[in-house]
Amino acid sequence: MRQFDLSPLYRNTVGFDRLFSALDQFAGVESAPTYPPYNIERTSENDYRISVAVAGFTQEDLTIEVKEHVLSIRGAKQESESARKAEMLHQGIAARSFERRFQLADGVQVRGASLENGLLHVDLVREIPEAKKPRLIPIGGETGTRTIDAQKDEAQAA
């Protein structure tokens, strides 16, 4: 039987976690990280955080953009004069340009971003409109109870 790899969909969406978790359990799919490595974590019921490893990049090298439910994180390393003059004997730290895109679910908004210790953190929140939130519906009816007493009805008729 053929197995479909859903990991690209799972890795690039936020807010669809219930759907993809169910699909992952059904298909038994494992996700594999790519450059740059990143984590998507759920910090509370409606809050998420995407952490991208951007070692060597500064705030000026990074761009975060949201357009039509797509979060794009771009990194383009600006070479300094001293870096151009230096002769590289071994380069194990990848400083290449990248673009990482994440599909956001309806109602997911970017709250903010921070860069600390080589990690870019993008905080997201899922805002559920009042119309879609669950609400309790009171059951209406008469306040008093009506009882039918056959003996009273017979006495009144006589």
MDAnalysis code that builds the backbone (N, CA, C; Angstrom):
import MDAnalysis as mda
import numpy as np

u = mda.Universe.empty(474, n_residues=158, atom_resindex=np.repeat(np.arange(158), 3), trajectory=True)
u.add_TopologyAttr("name", ["N", "CA", "C"] * 158)
u.add_TopologyAttr("resid", np.arange(1, 159))
u.add_TopologyAttr("resname", ["MET", "ARG", "GLN", "PHE", "ASP", "LEU", "SER", "PRO", "LEU", "TYR", "ARG", "ASN", "THR", "VAL", "GLY", "PHE", "ASP", "ARG", "LEU", "PHE", "SER", "ALA", "LEU", "ASP", "GLN", "PHE", "ALA", "GLY", "VAL", "GLU", "SER", "ALA", "PRO", "THR", "TYR", "PRO", "PRO", "TYR", "ASN", "ILE", "GLU", "ARG", "THR", "SER", "GLU", "ASN", "ASP", "TYR", "ARG", "ILE", "SER", "VAL", "ALA", "VAL", "ALA", "GLY", "PHE", "THR", "GLN", "GLU", "ASP", "LEU", "THR", "ILE", "GLU", "VAL", "LYS", "GLU", "HIS", "VAL", "LEU", "SER", "ILE", "ARG", "GLY", "ALA", "LYS", "GLN", "GLU", "SER", "GLU", "SER", "ALA", "ARG", "LYS", "ALA", "GLU", "MET", "LEU", "HIS", "GLN", "GLY", "ILE", "ALA", "ALA", "ARG", "SER", "PHE", "GLU", "ARG", "ARG", "PHE", "GLN", "LEU", "ALA", "ASP", "GLY", "VAL", "GLN", "VAL", "ARG", "GLY", "ALA", "SER", "LEU", "GLU", "ASN", "GLY", "LEU", "LEU", "HIS", "VAL", "ASP", "LEU", "VAL", "ARG", "GLU", "ILE", "PRO", "GLU", "ALA", "LYS", "LYS", "PRO", "ARG", "LEU", "ILE", "PRO", "ILE", "GLY", "GLY", "GLU", "THR", "GLY", "THR", "ARG", "THR", "ILE", "ASP", "ALA", "GLN", "LYS", "ASP", "GLU", "ALA", "GLN", "ALA", "ALA"])
u.atoms.positions = np.array([
    [0.838, -1.182, 0.000],
    [0.000, 0.000, 0.000],
    [0.883, 1.245, 0.000],
    [0.472, 2.249, -0.704],
    [1.221, 3.499, -0.788],
    [1.016, 4.339, 0.461],
    [2.090, 5.012, 0.864],
    [1.986, 5.957, 1.972],
    [2.229, 7.354, 1.441],
    [1.414, 8.288, 1.877],
    [1.555, 9.674, 1.457],
    [2.304, 10.435, 2.541],
    [3.256, 11.265, 2.116],
    [4.045, 12.056, 3.050],
    [3.340, 13.390, 3.286],
    [2.714, 13.536, 4.470],
    [1.995, 14.753, 4.820],
    [2.858, 15.731, 5.590],
    [4.122, 15.393, 5.813],
    [4.972, 16.242, 6.635],
    [5.137, 17.657, 6.079],
    [5.218, 17.877, 4.763],
    [5.311, 19.261, 4.304],
    [4.089, 20.095, 4.707],
    [2.916, 19.488, 4.666],
    [1.713, 20.210, 5.082],
    [1.731, 20.483, 6.578],
    [2.137, 19.500, 7.363],
    [2.138, 19.646, 8.813],
    [3.160, 20.675, 9.264],
    [4.318, 20.677, 8.631],
    [5.390, 21.575, 9.049],
    [5.107, 23.021, 8.694],
    [4.289, 23.273, 7.697],
    [4.108, 24.623, 7.203],
    [2.741, 25.218, 7.514],
    [2.027, 24.655, 8.477],
    [0.737, 25.195, 8.854],
    [0.688, 25.398, 10.353],
    [-0.063, 26.393, 10.763],
    [-0.263, 26.666, 12.175],
    [-1.755, 26.845, 12.392],
    [-2.283, 26.177, 13.377],
    [-3.701, 26.295, 13.677],
    [-4.519, 25.137, 13.157],
    [-3.924, 24.277, 12.345],
    [-4.605, 23.094, 11.836],
    [-4.132, 21.851, 12.578],
    [-3.574, 22.014, 13.775],
    [-2.885, 20.922, 14.453],
    [-3.784, 19.728, 14.724],
    [-5.049, 19.923, 15.006],
    [-5.940, 18.779, 15.274],
    [-6.117, 17.923, 14.029],
    [-6.308, 18.576, 12.888],
    [-6.486, 17.851, 11.637],
    [-5.241, 17.046, 11.288],
    [-4.069, 17.700, 11.341],
    [-2.851, 17.015, 10.941],
    [-2.405, 15.986, 11.973],
    [-2.712, 16.206, 13.237],
    [-2.400, 15.192, 14.242],
    [-3.198, 13.924, 13.959],
    [-4.451, 14.092, 13.604],
    [-5.276, 12.930, 13.275],
    [-4.747, 12.229, 12.028],
    [-4.356, 13.011, 11.016],
    [-3.806, 12.407, 9.806],
    [-2.483, 11.704, 10.086],
    [-1.635, 12.309, 10.940],
    [-0.366, 11.683, 11.295],
    [-0.575, 10.366, 12.015],
    [-1.542, 10.334, 12.928],
    [-1.815, 9.097, 13.646],
    [-2.318, 8.032, 12.690],
    [-3.147, 8.446, 11.738],
    [-3.691, 7.494, 10.769],
    [-2.595, 6.973, 9.838],
    [-1.731, 7.868, 9.351],
    [-0.725, 7.484, 8.364],
    [0.604, 7.081, 8.985],
    [0.846, 7.444, 10.244],
    [2.113, 7.124, 10.890],
    [3.276, 7.885, 10.289],
    [3.072, 9.159, 9.951],
    [4.079, 9.968, 9.273],
    [4.948, 10.698, 10.292],
    [6.260, 10.692, 10.079],
    [7.209, 11.439, 10.904],
    [7.695, 12.634, 10.087],
    [7.941, 13.771, 10.744],
    [8.418, 14.948, 10.031],
    [9.936, 15.057, 10.152],
    [10.568, 15.586, 9.114],
    [12.021, 15.747, 9.096],
    [12.354, 17.223, 8.935],
    [13.240, 17.768, 9.774],
    [13.567, 19.189, 9.666],
    [14.454, 19.485, 8.455],
    [14.367, 20.721, 7.944],
    [15.202, 21.193, 6.848],
    [15.821, 22.519, 7.259],
    [16.648, 23.102, 6.382],
    [17.333, 24.350, 6.727],
    [16.404, 25.531, 6.595],
    [16.384, 26.444, 7.504],
    [16.953, 26.340, 8.850],
    [16.017, 25.527, 9.744],
    [16.581, 24.839, 10.727],
    [15.719, 24.049, 11.609],
    [14.790, 24.953, 12.421],
    [13.614, 24.445, 12.734],
    [12.635, 25.238, 13.469],
    [11.750, 24.330, 14.316],
    [11.081, 24.947, 15.273],
    [10.095, 24.262, 16.115],
    [8.783, 25.031, 16.022],
    [7.684, 24.304, 16.099],
    [6.374, 24.910, 16.271],
    [5.825, 24.345, 17.565],
    [5.545, 25.234, 18.516],
    [5.034, 24.771, 19.799],
    [3.732, 25.463, 20.132],
    [2.921, 24.764, 20.878],
    [1.655, 25.305, 21.360],
    [1.870, 25.697, 22.806],
    [1.809, 27.002, 23.105],
    [2.095, 27.469, 24.454],
    [0.850, 27.530, 25.330],
    [-0.313, 27.646, 24.739],
    [-1.586, 27.551, 25.456],
    [-2.649, 27.159, 24.444],
    [-3.899, 27.180, 24.854],
    [-4.959, 26.700, 23.973],
    [-5.019, 27.458, 22.648],
    [-4.787, 28.769, 22.678],
    [-4.884, 29.585, 21.470],
    [-3.593, 30.294, 21.112],
    [-2.481, 29.956, 21.766],
    [-1.197, 30.617, 21.510],
    [-0.182, 29.618, 20.965],
    [0.584, 30.078, 19.979],
    [1.600, 29.262, 19.336],
    [2.898, 30.047, 19.276],
    [4.006, 29.329, 19.091],
    [5.311, 29.970, 18.918],
    [6.096, 29.177, 17.892],
    [6.613, 29.890, 16.904],
    [7.520, 29.300, 15.920],
    [8.908, 29.791, 16.285],
    [9.848, 28.864, 16.487],
    [11.237, 29.204, 16.792],
    [12.113, 28.703, 15.654],
    [12.865, 29.619, 15.044],
    [13.724, 29.285, 13.909],
    [15.167, 29.531, 14.322],
    [16.042, 28.542, 14.077],
    [17.466, 28.680, 14.396],
    [18.126, 29.516, 13.313],
    [18.523, 30.725, 13.695],
    [19.124, 31.665, 12.743],
    [20.474, 32.140, 13.259],
    [21.324, 31.200, 13.660],
    [22.643, 31.545, 14.201],
    [23.438, 32.331, 13.172],
    [24.024, 33.437, 13.608],
    [24.842, 34.263, 12.737],
    [24.078, 35.370, 12.031],
    [22.756, 35.350, 12.083],
    [21.951, 36.387, 11.459],
    [21.613, 37.464, 12.488],
    [21.579, 38.707, 12.050],
    [21.184, 39.815, 12.918],
    [19.757, 40.231, 12.562],
    [19.209, 41.157, 13.334],
    [17.857, 41.644, 13.058],
    [17.767, 42.273, 11.670],
    [18.838, 42.926, 11.241],
    [18.840, 43.569, 9.928],
    [18.852, 42.542, 8.791],
    [19.339, 41.336, 9.067],
    [19.418, 40.284, 8.053],
    [18.098, 39.543, 7.871],
    [17.152, 39.714, 8.803],
    [15.914, 38.936, 8.816],
    [14.711, 39.791, 8.452],
    [13.773, 39.184, 7.727],
    [12.523, 39.844, 7.349],
    [11.371, 38.899, 7.641],
    [10.336, 39.421, 8.315],
    [9.130, 38.640, 8.616],
    [7.961, 39.359, 7.957],
    [7.162, 38.601, 7.180],
    [6.046, 39.201, 6.456],
    [4.841, 38.267, 6.520],
    [3.656, 38.852, 6.690],
    [2.408, 38.087, 6.654],
    [1.576, 38.640, 5.514],
    [1.177, 37.747, 4.610],
    [0.358, 38.160, 3.470],
    [-0.584, 37.023, 3.110],
    [-1.885, 37.297, 3.171],
    [-2.915, 36.340, 2.784],
    [-2.735, 34.983, 3.478],
    [-2.669, 34.972, 4.785],
    [-2.562, 33.762, 5.601],
    [-1.250, 33.003, 5.399],
    [-0.223, 33.661, 4.893],
    [1.087, 33.041, 4.732],
    [2.116, 33.867, 5.501],
    [2.787, 33.224, 6.460],
    [3.865, 33.855, 7.212],
    [5.170, 33.499, 6.517],
    [5.927, 34.515, 6.082],
    [7.206, 34.294, 5.410],
    [8.331, 34.835, 6.284],
    [9.334, 34.009, 6.508],
    [10.529, 34.415, 7.241],
    [11.698, 34.289, 6.272],
    [12.385, 35.411, 6.026],
    [13.508, 35.424, 5.092],
    [14.768, 35.852, 5.818],
    [15.870, 35.251, 5.415],
    [17.175, 35.627, 5.945],
    [18.154, 35.804, 4.812],
    [18.824, 36.950, 4.790],
    [19.840, 37.231, 3.780],
    [21.019, 37.854, 4.506],
    [22.114, 37.126, 4.572],
    [23.302, 37.552, 5.310],
    [23.997, 38.679, 4.560],
    [24.234, 39.770, 5.274],
    [24.975, 40.895, 4.714],
    [26.458, 40.692, 5.027],
    [27.282, 40.570, 4.010],
    [28.717, 40.347, 4.224],
    [29.405, 41.648, 4.587],
    [30.245, 41.598, 5.603],
    [31.019, 42.780, 5.995],
    [32.355, 42.776, 5.258],
    [33.046, 43.899, 5.281],
    [34.348, 44.017, 4.614],
    [35.362, 43.031, 5.187],
    [35.391, 42.866, 6.515],
    [36.362, 41.953, 7.134],
    [36.075, 40.501, 6.770],
    [34.813, 40.155, 6.582],
    [34.461, 38.780, 6.207],
    [34.895, 38.471, 4.777],
    [34.850, 39.465, 3.900],
    [35.260, 39.255, 2.510],
    [36.759, 39.059, 2.390],
    [37.531, 39.733, 3.238],
    [38.987, 39.641, 3.179],
    [39.508, 38.349, 3.790],
    [38.777, 37.770, 4.740],
    [39.252, 36.573, 5.438],
    [39.188, 35.354, 4.522],
    [40.171, 34.486, 4.647],
    [40.201, 33.243, 3.885],
    [39.579, 32.158, 4.758],
    [38.517, 31.539, 4.268],
    [37.795, 30.526, 5.023],
    [38.493, 29.182, 4.840],
    [38.964, 28.575, 5.916],
    [39.597, 27.262, 5.865],
    [38.565, 26.150, 5.995],
    [37.547, 26.378, 6.806],
    [36.444, 25.424, 6.952],
    [35.194, 26.204, 7.297],
    [34.111, 25.958, 6.588],
    [32.858, 26.649, 6.877],
    [31.795, 25.615, 7.207],
    [31.557, 25.447, 8.504],
    [30.553, 24.502, 8.973],
    [29.260, 25.176, 9.374],
    [29.296, 26.495, 9.544],
    [28.094, 27.237, 9.905],
    [27.465, 27.754, 8.622],
    [26.252, 27.288, 8.360],
    [25.563, 27.709, 7.146],
    [25.065, 29.129, 7.324],
    [25.479, 30.005, 6.457],
    [25.035, 31.396, 6.496],
    [24.380, 31.757, 5.171],
    [23.794, 30.769, 4.528],
    [23.177, 31.025, 3.238],
    [21.795, 31.649, 3.425],
    [21.352, 32.302, 2.396],
    [20.031, 32.923, 2.426],
    [18.962, 31.843, 2.472],
    [17.827, 32.178, 3.079],
    [16.731, 31.212, 3.167],
    [15.407, 31.948, 3.143],
    [14.381, 31.198, 2.846],
    [13.003, 31.672, 2.981],
    [12.166, 30.498, 3.460],
    [11.493, 30.690, 4.540],
    [10.644, 29.652, 5.132],
    [9.224, 30.206, 5.185],
    [8.252, 29.444, 4.686],
    [6.847, 29.879, 4.664],
    [6.005, 28.946, 5.519],
    [5.058, 29.542, 6.220],
    [4.120, 28.802, 7.047],
    [2.711, 29.252, 6.686],
    [1.837, 28.295, 6.438],
    [0.438, 28.598, 6.137],
    [-0.299, 28.768, 7.462],
    [-0.964, 29.900, 7.652],
    [-1.692, 30.177, 8.880],
    [-3.177, 29.885, 8.686],
    [-3.789, 29.322, 9.699],
    [-5.224, 29.043, 9.659],
    [-5.996, 30.344, 9.806],
    [-7.281, 30.295, 9.479],
    [-8.132, 31.468, 9.659],
    [-8.142, 31.870, 11.124],
    [-8.011, 33.146, 11.385],
    [-8.052, 33.657, 12.746],
    [-6.722, 33.655, 13.464],
    [-5.656, 33.127, 12.855],
    [-4.337, 33.130, 13.488],
    [-3.618, 34.424, 13.101],
    [-3.206, 35.180, 14.109],
    [-2.546, 36.465, 13.903],
    [-1.150, 36.430, 14.512],
    [-0.216, 37.184, 13.930],
    [1.133, 37.305, 14.472],
    [1.094, 38.353, 15.581],
    [1.501, 37.954, 16.776],
    [1.508, 38.855, 17.923],
    [2.808, 39.653, 17.984],
    [3.937, 39.021, 17.661],
    [5.221, 39.708, 17.710],
    [6.351, 38.739, 17.430],
    [7.582, 39.289, 17.392],
    [8.762, 38.470, 17.132],
    [9.925, 38.993, 17.962],
    [10.829, 38.072, 18.321],
    [12.027, 38.459, 19.068],
    [13.182, 37.577, 18.626],
    [14.395, 38.123, 18.742],
    [15.610, 37.400, 18.380],
    [16.489, 37.331, 19.611],
    [16.751, 36.099, 20.085],
    [17.596, 35.932, 21.264],
    [18.362, 34.617, 21.172],
    [19.649, 34.689, 21.478],
    [20.528, 33.518, 21.498],
    [20.496, 32.717, 20.198],
    [20.422, 33.390, 19.075],
    [20.445, 32.706, 17.787],
    [19.122, 32.086, 17.379],
    [18.060, 32.344, 18.145],
    [16.733, 31.829, 17.811],
    [15.784, 32.987, 17.538],
    [15.080, 32.905, 16.428],
    [14.039, 33.864, 16.106],
    [12.722, 33.273, 16.575],
    [12.047, 33.953, 17.501],
    [10.756, 33.492, 18.025],
    [9.652, 34.357, 17.433],
    [8.667, 33.723, 16.813],
    [7.503, 34.414, 16.280],
    [6.300, 33.908, 17.064],
    [5.639, 34.819, 17.795],
    [4.493, 34.456, 18.626],
    [3.207, 34.682, 17.847],
    [2.340, 33.686, 17.898],
    [1.072, 33.712, 17.173],
    [-0.074, 33.500, 18.152],
    [-1.230, 34.026, 17.811],
    [-2.426, 33.823, 18.624],
    [-3.593, 33.519, 17.683],
    [-4.418, 32.562, 18.102],
    [-5.623, 32.245, 17.333],
    [-6.778, 32.966, 18.000],
    [-7.341, 33.925, 17.295],
    [-8.460, 34.705, 17.807],
    [-9.746, 34.141, 17.225],
    [-10.567, 33.621, 18.106],
    [-11.825, 33.019, 17.683],
    [-12.910, 34.088, 17.759],
    [-13.601, 34.368, 16.640],
    [-14.663, 35.369, 16.670],
    [-15.792, 34.948, 17.616],
    [-16.474, 35.937, 18.169],
    [-17.565, 35.660, 19.108],
    [-18.619, 34.747, 18.483],
    [-18.875, 34.921, 17.198],
    [-19.895, 34.110, 16.528],
    [-19.529, 32.631, 16.478],
    [-18.229, 32.317, 16.548],
    [-17.797, 30.920, 16.464],
    [-17.508, 30.298, 17.819],
    [-17.538, 31.107, 18.879],
    [-17.291, 30.568, 20.216],
    [-18.524, 29.814, 20.691],
    [-18.330, 28.757, 21.465],
    [-19.495, 28.040, 21.990],
    [-20.229, 28.906, 23.015],
    [-21.534, 28.813, 23.027],
    [-22.327, 29.568, 23.996],
    [-23.477, 28.709, 24.475],
    [-23.927, 28.986, 25.675],
    [-25.039, 28.251, 26.260],
    [-26.353, 28.892, 25.830],
    [-27.287, 28.082, 25.459],
    [-28.592, 28.551, 25.036],
    [-29.577, 28.223, 26.153],
    [-30.217, 29.246, 26.758],
    [-31.196, 28.953, 27.812],
    [-32.430, 28.301, 27.206],
    [-32.976, 27.399, 27.940],
    [-34.186, 26.696, 27.500],
    [-35.376, 27.487, 27.997],
    [-36.155, 27.968, 27.077],
    [-37.320, 28.781, 27.444],
    [-38.536, 27.905, 27.674],
    [-39.484, 28.436, 28.392],
    [-40.733, 27.718, 28.657],
    [-41.536, 28.511, 29.656],
    [-42.649, 27.974, 30.017],
    [-43.496, 28.646, 30.998],
    [-42.860, 28.504, 32.370],
    [-42.992, 29.551, 33.179],
    [-42.392, 29.520, 34.509],
    [-43.177, 28.632, 35.458],
    [-44.477, 28.619, 35.336],
    [-45.297, 27.783, 36.223],
    [-45.542, 26.423, 35.586],
    [-45.908, 25.489, 36.413],
    [-46.226, 24.165, 35.876],
    [-47.732, 24.007, 35.878],
    [-48.204, 23.341, 34.887],
    [-49.636, 23.109, 34.796],
    [-49.913, 21.653, 35.125],
    [-50.874, 21.473, 35.986],
    [-51.294, 20.112, 36.295],
    [-52.756, 19.969, 35.929],
    [-53.090, 18.842, 35.502],
    [-54.469, 18.564, 35.143],
    [-55.029, 17.639, 36.214],
    [-56.048, 18.118, 36.849],
    [-56.681, 17.313, 37.891],
    [-58.075, 16.953, 37.399],
    [-58.263, 15.723, 37.047],
    [-59.527, 15.272, 36.477],
    [-60.681, 15.427, 37.460],
    [-60.440, 15.247, 38.765],
    [-61.509, 15.343, 39.749],
    [-61.995, 16.785, 39.871],
    [-61.102, 17.794, 39.801],
    [-61.510, 19.204, 39.879],
    [-62.345, 19.571, 38.661],
    [-61.949, 19.100, 37.486],
    [-62.673, 19.411, 36.272],
    [-64.107, 18.850, 36.336],
    [-64.287, 17.658, 36.903],
    [-65.615, 17.042, 37.023],
    [-66.482, 17.829, 38.003],
    [-65.886, 18.310, 39.106],
    [-66.642, 19.059, 40.100],
    [-67.085, 20.396, 39.547],
    [-66.264, 21.058, 38.733],
    [-66.622, 22.341, 38.155],
    [-67.716, 22.188, 37.103],
    [-67.743, 21.068, 36.410],
    [-68.739, 20.819, 35.366],
    [-70.104, 20.536, 35.979],
    [-70.146, 20.027, 37.211],
    [-71.410, 19.652, 37.802],
    [-72.124, 20.777, 38.447],
])
